[in-house]
Amino acid sequence: MPNFLHVTYDQDAPAIASVVDEVSLWAAHFGLFLVSHLELRPKQNILDVACGTGFPLFELAQMHGASCQVTGVDIWKQGIERARLKAQTYQSPNVQVLEADATQLPFADGSFDLIVSNLGVNNFTDPAAVLAESFRVAKARARIVLTTNPTGHMSEFYEVFRQTLQELQKPAYLERLQADEARRGTKESLSAMLQAAGFRVVKIREDSFHLRYLDGSAFFNHPLTQLGFLDSWRQVVDQEDEERVFALLENRLNQLASAAGELRLTVPMLYLEAEKPEGEPFPA
């Protein structure tokens, strides 16, 4: 009798309802982009860097099957605890989850065949250090796969933001906004960062999707905006101008949405896959 026929789930158990939760629409777009371009191979030791609560960690484990071991690491303690509950509830023997700093991974040199990070690179304090450490723990011929939202995301919002700041005639605000946009990197800058860590880029894929909101008010009140972006946008302006600027922004986005029938924001997606060359030492 196949082993999978022995696995049962009690749908009345509180843990089931607790962990079979929704993945954010934002993360899902990038996760699907990742798995649609990733070549599946057997007997892989896989590392998910910045795994959060476990997406796409568990999808990777389930897609690759029992011959592969998947490890997730993150410094977010609450996220790791959630991922551990999922591992227990899903009865996933090929998954382990560790609270660990991606710049100081607790693994030996040459441990992994595949390293992935879905939307991680933009959130690393020191992405170059994370990639260097990823190179260290990668086996020869190992792959590293990154997905991210590069420079140009939500361009419609940034254009309204820029126009609003130009009216204030404070060049420092425009410089801060430009820096906020640019910090996400480009295909070229992220490829160069991988190459500087010692990897060889072997595949690049680009795509995009749209975030849709009824109006600017819905956009600003959405948890994605609140948790993922608003803090950095608030840092563009000084505190004494914050309420005025964001009230203007909300009003102008509402006007834009009223004229167009909705607020529609473009989000570019970038998939980068690189390989550790065989016999390559750690870059000096």
C-alpha positions, 0 to 999 in steps of 0.5 A: 500500500503506497505511503500516501494512502496512510496520511489522513487529515482531520478537517475539524482539527483547529490546526488545519483551519489555522494553516490552510490559510490564504497566500497574499495575491502579491506573493502568489504572483511571484511564487507562480512566476518562480515555479513556472520557470524552475526546472524540477529535478530529483534528489535536490537539497533545497534552501529557501532564503527568507521563507517567511511563513512558508510560501513557496517553501511548502509548494517547493517541497510538495512539487519536488517530492520525497527525494528532495529535502527543503530547508527554510530560513528566516530571521522573522521569529513569528514567521518561522513559528508559523512555518513550523506549525505548517510542517507539523500539520502537513506532515512534511518529513522533507521540510525543516525550518530554521530561524537564521540570518541569511548573512551567516547561514548555519550550513557547511560549504557546498550543502545545497543543489538549489537556493531560492528566494521569492521577493527576498532580495529587496528586503535584505539589509545587505543583499551582497552579503546574502548572495556571497553566503549563498555562494558559499553553501551552494554546491558546484553547479548548484542553481540560485533563483531569485524573483523580485519586483524591479525598478518601475513597479507601480509606475502610475503611483510614482508618477502622481507622487512625483507630480505632487512633490514637484509642486512643493518645490523641495528638491530633497523630496524628489531625490528621496523618491528617486532613491526609493524607486531605484533601490529595487534594482534592475535586471542589469544591477541584480545580474551584476550582483549575482555575478559579483558573488561568483554565480553565472546568470543562465536564465532571465525571465520578465513579466508583469501583472496589475494591482487593481483597486476601486480608488486611491483610498482602497489602495492606501488602506490595503494591508499590502500597502500598509505593511509593505510600502507605506513606511518607506513612502512616508520617509520621502517627506518630512513629518510636517508635510506628511499629512498634506502630501498624502491627503493630496495623493489620496485625492489625486489617485481617487480622481484618476480612478474615477476617470478610468473606472479603477486604479490600475498599477503595473507591477513588473516581475523579474526571474533570475536564475544563476549557477555556481560554476564548477571548481570556482573558489569563493570570490576574493 
